[in-house]
Amino acid sequence: MNMINLYSDTQSTPTPAMRQAMAQAQVGDEQAGLDPTVDALCEKVAALLGKSRALFLPSGTMCNAIAILVHCRPGDEIIAHETSHIINYEGGGPAALAGALIRPLTGERGQFAADDVRGAVRPKSRYHPTSRLVCVEQTANLGGGSIWPLARIEEVAQAAREAGLILHMDGARLMNAAVASEVSAAEFAKPFDSVWIDLSKGLGCPIGGVLAGDDAFIEAAWQWKQRLGGAMRQAGIIAAAGVYALDHHVGRLREDHANARLFAELVSVHPSLEIAPDDIDTNIVFLDYRPAKSGTEAVAARALANGLRIGATNASRFRAVTHIDVGEAEVRAAAEIFRDTLDAFV
Ligand SMILES: *Cc1c(COP(=O)(O)O)cnc(C)c1O
C-alpha cells in the first residue's frame, strides 16, 4: 500500500494536468521581463490580491525576506505573533538580512489584537528600536490554520496606521482562508502594503510564491530579487504551474478543509487524543496527545512504518495537514492507521 502523507501540504506533488501545462508553457528570459507566462501569473495574482503589481519568487520565505528588506532598515522592529513563520522557520532571516528585531506578541491560535499592537509600539526615542512593521499570518500556521477574521484584521490595521506602521501579510495559506470564509483574498489583503501567496502549499505547485504591492514596492522588491539571485530565466515553466493552480485548484481547497474535519472526527474518538473540532478552520489539524510516557516522535515513527506520515510538532502534539494528494478515502484509511498505531502505545 502507498504511504498516506498528512505531514504537510508542502509535500503535495504536481498533477499530470499541471505537468502538462508546465510542459506546454510559453517561456522567455524572466529576468529581462520577457517571459509571458510569468507575466500572466503576476497579473493574475495582482488582480486576485487587489494590488497594482506582483513579483514571482522561488519561495514564500523569499517573499517574506524581500518584503522585510524593502520595509525595514537595520534597527527597526517588526511586530509579529510569537508563533509566526518569520520568527521560527526562516533561519533568523529578518535579523540576518534586514537587521530587524522582532517583537513577539502572544494570543490564542496564532493571532493578536489591536490593543496588543498599541501596547507593543515603541515611543519615538533614540533609546528604542524604531517600530516599523506589523506582520499578520493568514492563515496562522502554528495557530492550527486559524483564520484571522476580517474585523480583527481591520482593527489591527487601524492600530498600525495610527502608529505610522507599515503592514505586511504572510499569506502562505491566504487562499485557504478566502475559500473557507467567503471573504475574498483581496478583502483580506486590502489594508496591507505587501502580501503574498504560496503556490507550493495547498495550491499544489512544485515551486514558488508571488508577492504583491504597489508599483513603488514592487520596483524596490525587484531590485532585492536581483541582488539575492532570485531573478530567473525561462521561469515560465514553473509559473505555468501557478497559473494552472489558480484556474483549477482554488475551489478544491474546500475538500481539504472538509477532509481535515473528517480526519479530526474519525480520530477524536481515541482516548489518547484531545481535539477541539471548533478550532479546525482550514486544512491543519492539531491533535494533543495525552499519555506523556511515550513521546509523539515514537508514535509518528510507528505510524510511518504502518503507512501514514504525520507530524510530531512537539512532545505532546501531532499535526495533520490535508492537501490535493489526499482524498476522502485516504483520510479514512489514515484515521484507521493512526487509531491502530495509538492503540499499540496505550
Ligand atoms: C510555508 C510557509 C512560509 C514559507 O514558504 P516556503 O514557500 O516554504 O518558503 C512562510 N510562512 C508561512 C505561514 C508558511 O506556512
The ligand as an ORCA input file, in Angstrom:
! r2SCAN-3c Opt
* xyz 0 1
  C       5.464     27.657      4.332
  C       5.333     28.997      4.935
  C       6.229     30.011      4.612
  C       7.425     29.806      3.722
  O       7.085     29.403      2.431
  P       8.105     28.493      1.565
  O       7.489     28.517      0.217
  O       8.110     27.148      2.214
  O       9.435     29.161      1.611
  C       6.031     31.251      5.185
  N       5.005     31.463      6.019
  C       4.125     30.513      6.360
  C       2.997     30.832      7.272
  C       4.264     29.227      5.842
  O       3.405     28.281      6.195
*
